[in-house]
Amino acid sequence: MVPDFDLPPAALATGLRVLDLTGVLAFSLSGALLAVRKRFDLFGVLVLGCVTAVGGGAIRDTLTGQTLPLFLRDETYLWVALAGSALAFAFGERLARFEKALSVFDSLGLSLFAASGALGAIAAGLGPLGVVFAGALSGVGGGIIRDLIANEVPEVMYRRDQLYATAAAAGALAVYLLYPHLTPFGAQLGGAATVLVLRYVSRRGWVRLPVRRLPGG
């Protein structure tokens, strides 16, 4: 058995909540920075940041059978999303490299939501394929919603040289494999780390998905 932190239930719940809120903050910054780059007004920045932030969590909660998404039951998530969006609106122009900042926050949000989605699926009693599917969809949901509203082609659809949905699926699978040996907090950290590592190596060009080309294409 792999050793893990012996956390009391209250500390474990707090740790999972902190990770979830970190994912919300990361995705709100990602969505809001894209809106700033697209020259949205303040309202548009706040809307895109918040929708991006809570989209993945709403998908996760729906897939795992929770009647109301967590962000509606606990408004802390919305306040964090609003704060991240406002922060991006206020200081976004000082970030010299929007693309780099957007990618960092997007990868962080992707990793945390893929892992939390997998945990929710495990708690709901889903099997390995269900856990991977729920985790991957939870991870990419916020980014897809963000790109569609901003009139961008969703990154998950075309960037074979930058693993995105594949990284989210691998992170969810890592959570499933680690869960019997670690606490949920440790499993979520391991799954999130898996996503971040895969995103890094793919952005460095060390791994990519194959593409099938038809004659004349």
Secondary structure by P-SEA (a helix, b strand, c coil): ccccccccaaaaaaaaaaaaaaaaaaaaaaaaaaaaaacccaaaaaaaaaaaaaaaaaaaaaaaccccccccccaaaaaaaaaaaaaaaacccccccaaaaaaaaaaaaaaaaaaaaaaaaaaacccaaaaaaaaaaaaaaaaaaaaaaacccccccccccccaaaaaaaaaaaaaaacccccaaaaaaaaaaaaaaaaaaaaaccbbbbbbbcccc
